[in-house]
Amino acid sequence: MHRRNLVALAALAVSAATLTAPAAFAQSGEIRIAHVYSKTGPLEAYGKQTQTGLMMGLNYATGGSMTVNGKKLVVIEKDDQGKPDLGKSLLATAYSDDKADIAVGPTASGVALAMLPVAEEYKKILLVEPAVADSITGDKWNKYIFRTGRNSSQDAISNAVAVDKEGVTIATLAQDNAFGRDGVKAFKDSVKKAKLAHEEYLPAATTDFTAGAQRIIDKLKDQPGRKIIWVVWAGAGNPFKIADMDLKRYGIEISTGGNILPAMAAYKNFPGMEGATYYYFGIPKNPVNEALVAAHYKEYKTPPDFFTAGGFSSAMALVTALKATGGDTNTNKLIKTMEGMSFDTPKGKMTFRKEDHQAMQSMYHFKIKVDPAFAWGVPELVREIKPEEMNVPIRNQR
């Protein structure tokens, strides 16, 4: 109980530990962590959750001290606004002017891809959370990149578990960006039994899905057997409005992965919908998740969300590594420590794969239940998909 109570003090840790002091004030007794994320911009909601989770996780992992081996953890916030060029320059500034020992972020995949070469140039670790594109730990990867967030392949493989069956025809609906295209590519690679009839890509800012939905309907309506639209979407816009086009008339279903709780309000219209998610606060049963949920309810009167758990996981990875090095932030020592390293998270144990530094982790096959007590469709666990069950490709061949 003592550790749980310490977590509840995370809000105090935010004000105490989030500093933006110039490099001149950097102390040898500090470990400086830059967090580059979408504090504003299209993915602002995701970014803010990650920041909350990061601070709560650092507080929990250090037993409330916000120190490792006597060194104070100093978090420097940078708002990339979801813009790749800005994220790239902010990371360079963090490493050079702010003397950051390590960086966490960003929120958007496009920003992450712009930042990867900066980590390599400065020979400093970038712990990617939560940007998801496969190419981050794939063909654009370098040895300074680690990722606690799930990648597109983990999303796709777990979602294929729910819909990849004989006699099923699938069309995909995704954003026309790195997140969407990587997600669909990984999904296609994962589908072995079902037939893929169409890929529909729409601008990330789309609000009217009518034209895209009609193209999908035209491809699916005359197909025999079960017909499914698999949706991969992030940020603004509600692609589930395509259900207004009387999909039931054609026998067409919708499937998708998990999302933040406000976005999952739309899931209430689809009881019985199946998919797979990275995290939902009611699913994992372990002490770390219990601590996160209790602290978040106490501080915010709400459960932790999708990306809050991700930020918490990144903090657990950082502190586990730093404790193992005795607080030494030497990059080569950290890389050696983190390769193959296992660490506890709200999702249970994760392990950084040595070959590409991707965190291997469980995913959760769910079925949506409508519960009047919740404003969103509740993802009830069908089964946990363990890391060893997912053949996640190693794509870092350049």
Secondary structure as GFF3:
##gff-version 3
##sequence-region A 1 398
A	DSSP	alpha_helix	2	7	.	.	.	ID=ss1
A	DSSP	alpha_helix	10	17	.	.	.	ID=ss2
A	DSSP	three_ten_helix	23	25	.	.	.	ID=ss3
A	DSSP	beta_strand	30	37	.	.	.	ID=ss4
A	DSSP	alpha_helix	44	61	.	.	.	ID=ss5
A	DSSP	beta_strand	67	68	.	.	.	ID=ss6
A	DSSP	beta_strand	71	79	.	.	.	ID=ss7
A	DSSP	alpha_helix	84	96	.	.	.	ID=ss8
A	DSSP	beta_strand	102	104	.	.	.	ID=ss9
A	DSSP	alpha_helix	109	122	.	.	.	ID=ss10
A	DSSP	beta_strand	125	128	.	.	.	ID=ss11
A	DSSP	three_ten_helix	134	137	.	.	.	ID=ss12
A	DSSP	beta_strand	145	147	.	.	.	ID=ss13
A	DSSP	alpha_helix	152	163	.	.	.	ID=ss14
A	DSSP	beta_strand	168	175	.	.	.	ID=ss15
A	DSSP	alpha_helix	178	190	.	.	.	ID=ss16
A	DSSP	beta_strand	195	202	.	.	.	ID=ss17
A	DSSP	alpha_helix	210	220	.	.	.	ID=ss18
A	DSSP	beta_strand	226	232	.	.	.	ID=ss19
A	DSSP	three_ten_helix	239	245	.	.	.	ID=ss20
A	DSSP	three_ten_helix	247	250	.	.	.	ID=ss21
A	DSSP	beta_strand	252	256	.	.	.	ID=ss22
A	DSSP	three_ten_helix	263	269	.	.	.	ID=ss23
A	DSSP	beta_strand	274	277	.	.	.	ID=ss24
A	DSSP	alpha_helix	287	300	.	.	.	ID=ss25
A	DSSP	alpha_helix	306	324	.	.	.	ID=ss26
A	DSSP	alpha_helix	331	338	.	.	.	ID=ss27
A	DSSP	beta_strand	342	345	.	.	.	ID=ss28
A	DSSP	beta_strand	348	352	.	.	.	ID=ss29
A	DSSP	beta_strand	359	360	.	.	.	ID=ss30
A	DSSP	beta_strand	363	369	.	.	.	ID=ss31
A	DSSP	beta_strand	378	385	.	.	.	ID=ss32
A	DSSP	three_ten_helix	387	389	.	.	.	ID=ss33
###
